[in-house]
């Protein structure tokens, strides 16, 4: 973007204008691929990137696309607030009859509603990058695409979000992946010749670029094993393997902390409310469904 504080010197593009129905009306769109180019002057590290990925191994990396930070971390402040608020109300209730009951009647249903959302809102499939096959698998509204890496069209853009009284308009940054009908693989036939899928959204421009840089570096086989240790929190299986090398007390405490503050780690593995890769893609990778 022309006024970006970072050195994003990628070329401008008019791909959004080619859409039959522009959903986002974003601005300053820059094309990051093809060919896949890193953003200069931005970290390529995997540090603090575990929220954006659901699986990584020698062959594939699964990239989370929907509610990444929100769904992963929203329960941490909510649970802390509810625990502290109800504890304070309980203490006050020892001196003033009915205070705790009234507070619980307000807070507990709200608390339960957040958990019900987490349990029943379907988990969306990630974008799967097959490094060995040189292709990217994308599911979009029941249509599945297989896009050669060298033909991948990913863009960066932004729009302005109003965050409420007393807060000025704030930029929200996006990265989008473009889907063409000639890359159709299976599932429903594409309704449009060109569609766009949002693969990240953040108010931190640098985080968006860092995530993209790490993806490009992974594809070219430049991610060391020690860096994958930084991604132990990407899914329950990875975290469980990490804890298996720790002491019994550490394993108990580690699981307890996650159960209380980030139970989504466990739900995402067990919940039946999630989409699955079609049999055509499972025939390639097996039943590997990560969220």
C-alpha positions in Angstrom: 0.0 0.0 0.0 1.3 3.4 -1.0 1.2 4.9 2.5 2.1 1.7 4.4 4.7 2.2 7.2 6.3 -1.0 6.0 8.2 -1.7 2.7 5.3 -3.4 0.9 6.5 -2.7 -2.7 4.5 -5.5 -4.3 2.6 -4.5 -7.6 -0.8 -3.1 -7.6 -3.7 -5.1 -9.0 -7.2 -4.7 -10.3 -8.3 -8.2 -9.5 -11.1 -7.0 -7.1 -12.6 -5.0 -10.0 -12.9 -8.2 -12.0 -15.2 -9.8 -9.4 -18.9 -10.0 -10.5 -19.9 -9.1 -6.9 -17.3 -7.2 -4.8 -18.0 -8.3 -1.2 -15.3 -6.4 0.6 -14.7 -3.1 -1.3 -11.1 -3.0 0.0 -8.5 -0.4 -1.0 -4.8 -0.4 -2.0 -4.8 -4.0 -3.2 -1.3 -5.4 -3.8 -0.6 -8.7 -5.5 1.8 -11.0 -3.5 1.8 -13.8 -6.1 2.4 -15.1 -8.7 5.2 -15.6 -8.3 4.9 -15.9 -4.5 7.0 -13.0 -3.2 7.8 -12.1 0.4 7.2 -8.6 1.8 10.6 -6.9 2.3 11.6 -5.7 5.7 9.2 -8.0 7.6 9.9 -11.0 9.8 9.7 -14.5 8.3 9.6 -16.1 11.7 7.1 -18.6 13.1 7.1 -16.8 16.4 3.5 -16.1 17.7 2.1 -17.6 14.5 0.5 -20.7 15.9 -3.0 -19.1 15.8 -2.8 -18.9 12.0 -2.0 -22.6 11.3 -3.7 -25.8 12.2 -1.1 -28.4 11.1 2.5 -28.5 9.7 4.6 -31.4 8.6 7.2 -32.2 5.8 4.5 -32.3 3.1 1.6 -30.0 4.0 0.8 -26.9 6.0 -2.9 -26.1 6.8 -3.6 -22.4 7.1 -6.5 -21.3 9.3 -8.8 -18.7 7.6 -11.8 -17.9 9.8 -12.0 -16.3 13.3 -8.4 -17.3 13.8 -7.4 -15.2 16.8 -11.0 -14.7 18.0 -12.0 -18.3 18.2 -8.7 -19.4 19.6 -8.2 -16.8 22.4 -11.6 -15.2 23.1 -12.3 -17.5 26.0 -9.1 -16.4 27.8 -10.3 -12.8 28.7 -13.9 -13.9 29.0 -13.2 -16.7 31.4 -10.8 -14.5 33.5 -13.5 -11.7 33.6 -16.3 -14.1 34.6 -14.2 -15.8 37.3 -13.0 -12.5 38.8 -16.4 -10.8 38.6 -18.3 -13.7 40.1 -15.7 -14.1 42.9 -16.0 -10.4 43.8 -19.8 -10.7 43.8 -19.6 -13.8 46.0 -17.5 -11.9 48.5 -19.9 -8.9 48.4 -22.8 -11.4 48.8 -21.5 -12.4 52.2 -22.4 -9.0 53.4 -25.4 -8.1 51.1 -28.0 -10.9 50.6 -28.9 -11.6 46.9 -26.0 -9.8 45.3 -24.3 -13.0 44.1 -27.5 -14.6 42.9 -28.4 -11.5 40.9 -25.0 -11.3 39.4 -24.9 -15.0 38.5 -28.3 -14.7 36.8 -26.8 -12.0 34.5 -23.3 -13.4 33.9 -23.8 -17.2 33.7 -26.2 -17.2 30.7 -23.9 -14.8 28.9 -21.0 -17.1 29.7 -22.9 -20.2 28.6 -23.8 -18.4 25.3 -20.1 -18.0 24.4 -19.5 -21.7 25.0 -22.5 -22.7 23.0 -21.2 -20.6 20.1 -17.8 -22.4 20.3 -19.5 -25.8 20.5 -22.0 -25.5 17.7 -20.5 -23.0 15.2 -19.1 -25.2 12.4 -15.4 -25.3 12.0 -14.3 -24.3 8.6 -11.6 -26.1 6.6 -8.2 -24.5 6.3 -6.3 -23.8 3.1 -4.0 -26.8 2.5 -0.6 -26.2 0.9 1.0 -29.4 -0.5 4.7 -28.6 -0.8 5.6 -31.9 -2.5 2.8 -31.7 -5.0 3.3 -28.0 -5.7 -0.5 -27.3 -5.3 -2.9 -25.5 -2.9 -6.3 -27.0 -2.0 -9.0 -24.6 -1.1 -12.7 -25.2 -0.1 -15.1 -22.4 -0.7 -18.9 -22.8 -0.1 -18.8 -26.5 -1.1 -16.5 -26.0 -4.1 -13.0 -27.3 -3.9 -10.1 -25.9 -6.0 -6.6 -27.3 -6.7 -4.4 -24.4 -7.6 -0.8 -24.8 -8.8 1.5 -22.8 -6.5 3.0 -21.0 -9.4 -0.5 -19.8 -10.4 -1.6 -18.8 -6.9 -3.1 -15.2 -6.7 -2.9 -13.8 -3.2 -3.4 -10.1 -2.5 -3.1 -7.7 0.4 -5.6 -4.9 0.9 -7.3 -2.8 3.6 -10.5 -1.0 4.5 -11.5 1.4 7.3 -13.5 0.1 10.3 -15.2 2.4 12.8 -14.6 1.0 16.3 -17.1 3.1 18.3 -17.5 6.3 20.2 -14.2 8.0 21.1 -12.2 5.8 18.6 -11.2 7.0 15.2 -11.5 4.9 12.1 -9.0 2.1 12.2 -7.5 0.2 9.3 -8.3 -3.5 9.0 -6.0 -5.5 6.8 -6.8 -8.5 4.7 -5.1 -11.1 2.6 -7.3 -12.7 -0.1 -6.9 -15.8 -2.3 -8.5 -15.7 -5.8 -10.3 -18.7 -7.1 -10.7 -19.3 -10.9 -13.0 -21.9 -12.3 -10.2 -23.5 -14.4 -8.8 -24.6 -11.0 -12.0 -26.4 -10.0 -11.2 -29.9 -8.6 -14.4 -31.4 -7.0 -17.6 -30.6 -5.1 -20.1 -28.1 -6.4 -19.5 -26.5 -9.7 -18.3 -22.9 -9.4 -21.0 -20.3 -9.8 -18.7 -17.6 -11.0 -15.6 -17.5 -13.1 -13.7 -15.6 -10.4 -14.2 -15.6 -6.7 -12.3 -14.4 -3.7 -11.7 -16.1 -0.3 -10.4 -14.2 2.7 -7.5 -16.0 4.3 -6.6 -13.6 7.0 -7.9 -10.4 8.7 -6.1 -8.3 11.3 -5.6 -4.8 12.5 -1.9 -5.4 12.6 -0.4 -5.1 9.1 3.0 -6.5 10.1 1.4 -9.8 11.5 -0.4 -10.3 8.2 2.8 -9.9 6.2 4.8 -12.1 8.6 2.3 -14.9 8.2 2.6 -14.7 4.4 6.4 -14.6 4.6 6.4 -17.8 6.7 4.1 -19.6 4.3 6.4 -18.8 1.4 9.5 -19.8 3.3 7.8 -23.1 4.3 6.9 -23.9 0.7 10.6 -23.5 -0.3 11.7 -25.9 2.5 13.4 -23.3 4.6 11.6 -24.0 7.9 13.9 -25.7 10.4 12.7 -28.4 12.9 13.4 -26.2 15.8 11.0 -23.6 14.5 8.2 -26.1 14.4 8.6 -26.4 18.2 7.3 -22.8 18.3 4.1 -24.1 16.7 3.3 -26.7 19.3 0.0 -25.0 20.1 -1.4 -25.2 16.6 -3.6 -28.2 17.4 -4.3 -30.7 20.3 -2.2 -33.5 18.9 0.9 -31.3 18.5 0.4 -30.0 22.1 -0.1 -33.5 23.4 3.1 -34.7 21.9 4.9 -31.8 23.4 3.6 -32.6 26.9 4.5 -36.2 26.6 8.1 -35.3 27.0 7.4 -33.4 30.2 7.0 -34.5 33.8 3.6 -35.7 35.1 3.0 -32.5 37.1 3.8 -30.4 34.0 1.4 -32.5 31.9 -1.4 -32.1 34.4 -1.0 -28.4 34.8 -0.6 -27.8 31.1 -3.9 -29.7 30.3 -5.6 -28.0 33.2 -4.7 -24.5 32.0 -5.9 -25.2 28.5 -9.2 -26.8 29.7 -10.0 -23.7 31.8 -8.8 -20.9 29.5 -8.6 -22.4 26.0 -10.9 -25.4 25.7 -11.2 -24.8 22.0 -8.0 -26.8 21.6 -9.9 -29.9 22.7 -13.2 -29.1 21.1 -11.7 -28.6 17.7 -10.5 -32.2 17.8 -13.7 -33.8 19.2 -16.7 -31.7 18.0 -18.8 -33.2 15.2 -19.8 -29.8 14.0 -17.0 -29.3 11.4 -16.6 -29.6 7.7 -14.4 -32.3 6.2 -12.3 -32.6 3.1 -14.1 -34.5 0.3 -13.2 -38.1 -0.6 -11.2 -36.9 -3.6 -8.8 -35.0 -1.4 -8.8 -37.6 1.4 -7.7 -40.2 -1.2 -4.5 -38.1 -1.5 -3.7 -37.3 2.1 -5.9 -39.7 4.1 -8.4 -38.5 6.6 -6.4 -35.6 7.9 -8.8 -33.0 9.1 -7.3 -30.1 11.0 -9.0 -26.9 12.1 
